[in-house]
Each structure stands twice: as C-alpha cells, then as structure tokens.
Amino acid sequence: MKRPTILVLGAGYGGLTTVVNLQKLAGPNAADIILINKNDYHYESTWLHEASAGTLTPEQVRYDVKDVINSGKVKFVKATVDGIDVNTKKVATSAGEYTYDYLVIGLGFEGETFGIPGLDKYALSIANVNAARQIRDHIEYQFANWSTDDVQDDSRLTIVVGGAGFSGIEFLGELGNRVPELCKEYDVPKDKVRVVCVEAAPMVLPGFDPELVKYAVAQLESKGIEFSIGTPVVEATPEGVKIKTGEEEFEFIKAGTVVWAAGVRGNRLIESSGIENMRARVKVDKDMRAPGFPDVFIVGDCALMINEEINRPYPPTAQIAMQQAVTVAKNILALINGEGTSEFVPDLKGAVCSLGEHDAIGDVMGKKITGTKASIMKKVIDNRALYMIGGPLLVLKKGKFKL
Ligand code: FAD
C-alpha cells in the first residue's frame, strides 16, 4: 500500500513543532513527510522585536531547519508557497506543484493595517526576520543621516510605534535600551530623539492585569517613551502619521520611522485556498481540522479558536501554536492508523511581556511578577521553546543565558 503523504507548509512554531512530533512518533514507514518553508531557517517570531530594535542580530534569532529535522524521516523543501487549493488537493510552490493525503497549514501571520491609508506603503512592520533587519537598518540610517546632514531635521529622530499591544510594547522596551546606545554611537543628543506609542484603544496591553500595565507604562515612560492613547492613526504619509485626537481634532506627528505593530491576520494564501476564513484565519474544528476538509489541519496564527469561557478567540501566540502542533501530529497519525482524532485543549500558562533586556511583566500560573524576576522567566520561556523543538543542543546553541 502506498504510504500517505503529509505535507506541512511553514517552518514556524506551528509547522516545525508538528514535524518534530511527527518524526518522533511516526514509525519508519508510516508516511512521507514533506516540510516546505520559504527559507532554509526557522526564525523565532517572538524575538523579532529584539532584532528590529537591534538588541539582537538577525542571526541570533534564527537557526537552520536541518539542525532539528531528521532527514531520514522528513524531506525539507526550501520554496515559497504560491497557492493552496484544498478542492483539488494541490499546493503550488516555487519548486513545483505538490499534492498530499494530509495537509498542515502553518504559514503564520501578516500585518493588518485595517485599510488605514498609507500604512501599507509608509510604515514598517515586524513581520519576519528580514523585515526586522529593515527596521533596525532604517532607524540607524536616520541617526547616521541626522549626524551628517548640513541642516538637521530632528523629525528624522522621531520613531512612531503604532499599537500598544504585546509586540508594540515589547518593541518599545527594546527601543528604550537601544536609543541611548544609538545616541552615543552617532553623537546625537538624547533630547533630540522622540519615541511615541500611538494606540487607538483606550488602554495599553488589553487583557493584562491593570497593576502590571501601570508598572510597564511607568518603566517605559522613565526611559523617555511617550504614549498617545485613544488616538487612532488615520493616515500615514512619507512624513509621518496623522492621528485623531478628538471629535474633529487631528494632530500630525512628523517622524522618520513609523513601525506598525497594531494588528495581525492570517497568511493571505488562506483566502484563496477554498477554506472558509475570517481575515485569513480559519475557525477550526475542535481537532484542528478545517471545517469540511477532513484531511486539512490548520496550526498557529492561521487557526482561529474560540475560548468558550469568555466567548472570544484565543490570542495568536507561539505558546498556543506549539501546543496545537502536538495535537495535529497525533491526530494525523491516528487517522493514518484508522483511529479517531482528539480535541485540542489549550493549557495556558500565562504571559510574560518583555520591557527590554532586564525588565518585564508577567502573569504566570496566576502569579504576578515584574522586573528581573519576570525578565528571567521570559528567558526561561524563550529557552523552553527552543528545547521543545530542538532539545538541549539547540538551547546551548541559541539560548538566552545572560541575566
Ligand atoms: P510563524 O512562527 O510566523 O511561522 C510561519 C512560517 O511560515 C515562517 O517560517 C515563514 O517563513 C513561513 N512562510 C510564510 N509564508 C510562506 C510562504 N508563502 N511560503 C513558504 N513559507 C512561508 N507569542 C507568544 O506566545 N509569546 C510572546 O512573547 C510573543 N511575542 C511576540 C513578539 C513579536 C514581536 C511578535 C511579532 C509576535 C509575538 N508572539 C508571541 C506571537 C507569535 O510569534 C506568533 O503567534 C507565532 O509566531 C505563530 O506561529 P506560526 O507557526 O503560526 O507562524
């Protein structure tokens, strides 16, 4: 009998965790496992704010896919997925067309600009490791130009960060540490630099405990970061952003750098795949399958699951992506063995939001923590994600040990 083909798209937290679990659990001849990813490396999306600010290098946040897969069990293809058609079971890629018996879509997130004019064109987005490098280089370029320009335009040194959610705040935390270094490097007086966080919602870090949020805002403000809360960005231009400050009132913030970190959606390829979706996210069945397509599993940020306790979707996180992947791998092998699938049950351990290298806030297993303690916990979580995919060797190679 022909071995079934399991095609996994994306080597992010969801896709790669699915593959390492498949290679661990599947018998030697159980299936042909193919992993397709745009690059021959995996990047830690949860560290991209550090690469964007320049507090970690792009090389530090990525590792080779071949370091964690067993090439005797998994075929890795470096290719860009161009189209998915679940009705014909065909996946078009830059390396040719693939078909499958079981498909896992783990193609991750894309920035969501909510149709705000100019953002797509003039704002940068913490979307992947190369986009992070672009943000880092762009900020450095502004500092370098300011210090060599004959007529200095101080708005070059203004950085607007759109969004006071998780990734926006983590990026601001890194900027709080990086800006003084850049000032020193490029002979820029610190008081010439402005870092402004603009948020449409009336609060910072929705979902976090208010005491922890108060701590985070105070810490960031003490590093000179300004907050403009409840003031939506209504337009971005090459010169900066226009924000709405009142019923009929607007303000223009002239800025050399605008980073949009205010929303994510699933990968656009989902929208033309034939699977019903909302902003490229699929409301999956309890066993992580796409409704109506029993051979298609969705994992990570492309999947949408409702937390029935609060009747709201679970936030897209690496924590959930990796847990879903374990269920997906087990469910595919169960189907191959003619058994039934299991439901995915999230085991949420809390969240830790970094505020720069030595500071953080966290709500971990019901305990609220701040400062060094939370920062150490954040590094433990980062190292744990490495361990779950690549074991102790990967932790030794890429882990965070500096306290
Ligand atoms: P990803 O990890 O994004 O992987 C998607 C993969 O698909 C990538 O390898 C990509 O290259 C590949 N791909 C995409 N398109 C194609 C294509 N067309 N062809 C081939 N390959 C393709 N979550 C937490 O739990 N904790 C945190 O502290 C946290 N902090 C974050 C900080 C920042 C700055 C950001 C941006 C996110 C953070 N998140 C955090 C969220 C977390 O990173 C995502 O939820 C997680 O990455 C989703 O995993 P995924 O497997 O769905 O996608």
Boltz pocket constraint, residues with backbone or C-beta under 6 A from the ligand:
constraints:
  - pocket:
      binder: B
      contacts: [[A, 9], [A, 10], [A, 11], [A, 12], [A, 13], [A, 14], [A, 15], [A, 36], [A, 37], [A, 38], [A, 39], [A, 41], [A, 42], [A, 43], [A, 44], [A, 45], [A, 46], [A, 47], [A, 48], [A, 49], [A, 79], [A, 80], [A, 81], [A, 82], [A, 106], [A, 107], [A, 108], [A, 109], [A, 126], [A, 127], [A, 128], [A, 166], [A, 167], [A, 170], [A, 267], [A, 269], [A, 299], [A, 300], [A, 301], [A, 302], [A, 316], [A, 317], [A, 318], [A, 319], [A, 320], [A, 321], [A, 352]]
      max_distance: 6.0
